[in-house]
Amino acid sequence: MTGDLRFSWVLSGSGWATCRIADDASEWKDFVSYCTDALADTLYAMVGLYGASTVQRFFFDLEPAVVRWQLRRQGADVSVAIYRFPDGATSWDAPDDAGTLSWRTTRPRSVLGHAVMEAAEEVLRTHGEAGYREKWVLRPFPVAALQDLRRLHQRNDTCRHEQCQRGPVS
């Protein structure tokens, strides 16, 4: 498996972000609402994969649709599956396979963790905490989640990216 994975999170308006994840075969992209704490949920799900948990799930509200991300750790790899549900009001408790599979890949946890961490740090560099809060409106930038992911990634993964060698964003 190649490490070719890209993840981006771009604030695109008041309470909206464009999320994109792509590998060497395909991509998923959508416009995410602030009705869920989507970036924080993504970071905390990644953090969970460094512990005893083998499966993490979280939602993005697309208004009115939702997508559920399922991250399943399989040894050193993580299987990522994104399921789309047409109506967020009725799908929160539905099983994954009740949704439509929108995108899937399997990558090393180190690659996925780095891509998510790097995207969150880019948001922080671009907007700062105050700018993020102004654009995302309901919630602050998830500083603690980003710090936890960085610490676990640096401690548990062999990462040769310069960014991981020099330390956190100031």
C-alpha positions in Angstrom: 0.0 0.0 0.0 1.2 3.5 -0.8 1.1 6.3 1.7 -0.7 8.5 -0.9 -3.5 10.0 1.2 -4.6 13.6 1.3 -7.0 15.1 3.8 -8.1 18.7 3.9 -10.4 20.9 5.9 -11.1 24.3 4.5 -13.4 26.8 6.3 -15.7 28.0 3.5 -18.1 30.3 5.1 -19.9 31.0 8.4 -20.5 27.6 9.9 -19.3 25.6 6.8 -16.2 23.7 5.8 -15.2 21.8 2.8 -13.8 18.4 3.8 -11.9 16.3 1.3 -10.1 13.0 1.6 -8.5 11.3 -1.3 -6.2 8.4 -2.0 -4.5 7.3 -5.2 -7.7 5.8 -6.5 -10.6 8.1 -5.5 -11.8 10.9 -3.4 -14.7 12.1 -1.2 -15.6 15.7 -0.8 -18.5 17.5 0.8 -19.7 20.6 2.6 -19.9 20.1 6.3 -22.1 22.1 8.7 -21.2 23.3 12.1 -24.2 21.4 13.6 -21.6 18.8 14.6 -18.1 19.5 16.0 -16.8 17.8 12.9 -13.1 18.7 13.0 -12.9 17.9 16.7 -14.7 14.6 16.2 -12.3 13.6 13.5 -9.3 14.4 15.6 -10.7 12.6 18.7 -11.6 9.5 16.5 -8.0 9.4 15.4 -6.8 9.7 19.0 -9.0 6.8 19.9 -7.3 4.6 17.4 -4.1 4.9 19.4 -5.7 3.3 22.4 -7.6 0.1 23.0 -10.5 0.9 20.7 -10.4 -0.7 17.2 -13.5 1.1 15.9 -14.3 4.8 15.9 -17.5 6.4 14.4 -18.5 10.0 14.0 -20.9 12.1 12.0 -20.7 15.1 9.8 -24.0 17.1 9.3 -24.4 18.1 5.7 -27.9 19.6 6.3 -30.2 17.7 5.8 -28.0 14.6 5.0 -25.4 13.3 7.2 -22.3 11.1 6.7 -21.0 8.7 9.2 -17.3 7.9 9.2 -16.2 4.5 10.4 -12.6 4.0 11.2 -11.6 0.4 11.9 -8.0 -0.4 13.0 -6.7 -3.6 11.6 -3.2 -4.1 12.9 -1.1 -1.1 11.7 -3.7 -0.1 9.2 -7.0 1.7 9.4 -10.0 1.0 7.1 -11.9 4.2 6.5 -15.5 4.0 5.3 -17.9 6.9 4.8 -21.6 6.2 4.7 -24.2 8.8 3.5 -27.7 9.0 5.0 -30.3 11.2 3.3 -31.9 12.5 6.5 -29.9 13.3 9.6 -33.0 13.4 11.8 -33.7 9.6 11.3 -30.3 8.1 10.8 -28.2 8.7 13.9 -28.9 5.2 15.3 -29.2 3.4 12.0 -26.6 0.6 11.2 -23.7 1.6 8.9 -25.0 -0.5 6.1 -28.3 1.4 6.1 -26.4 4.2 4.5 -24.9 4.4 1.1 -21.2 3.7 1.0 -19.6 6.9 -0.4 -15.9 6.2 -0.1 -13.5 3.6 1.3 -9.8 3.1 1.7 -7.3 1.4 3.9 -4.1 3.1 4.9 -1.5 2.8 7.6 -2.7 4.5 10.8 0.5 6.6 10.7 -0.4 7.9 7.3 -4.0 8.7 8.2 -3.0 10.2 11.5 -0.4 12.4 9.9 -2.8 13.6 7.2 -5.5 14.6 9.7 -3.0 16.2 12.0 -1.5 18.2 9.1 -4.9 19.4 7.9 -5.9 20.6 11.3 -2.6 22.4 11.8 -3.1 24.1 8.4 -6.5 25.4 9.6 -4.9 26.7 12.8 -2.0 28.4 10.9 -4.5 30.0 8.4 -7.1 31.2 10.9 -5.7 31.0 14.4 -8.0 30.1 17.3 -10.0 33.3 17.1 -10.4 33.2 13.4 -11.6 29.6 13.5 -14.2 30.4 16.2 -15.4 33.4 14.2 -15.9 31.2 11.1 -17.0 27.9 12.7 -19.3 30.0 15.1 -20.5 27.4 17.6 -17.3 25.9 18.8 -13.6 26.7 19.4 -10.7 25.2 17.6 -10.0 21.7 19.0 -6.6 22.5 20.5 -6.6 19.6 23.0 -7.6 17.1 20.4 -4.9 18.3 18.0 -2.3 18.2 20.8 -3.3 14.6 21.8 -3.1 13.4 18.2 0.3 15.0 17.7 1.7 13.5 20.9 0.4 10.0 20.0 1.5 10.2 16.4 5.0 11.3 17.4 5.3 8.7 20.1 3.8 5.7 18.3 4.4 6.2 14.6 7.7 6.4 12.7 7.1 9.7 10.8 9.8 11.2 8.7 7.9 14.3 7.8 9.7 17.5 8.7 6.6 18.8 10.4 6.7 15.9 12.9 10.4 16.4 13.5 10.2 20.1 14.4 7.2 20.0 16.8 3.8 21.6 17.2 2.5 24.7 15.5 2.8 27.9 17.6 
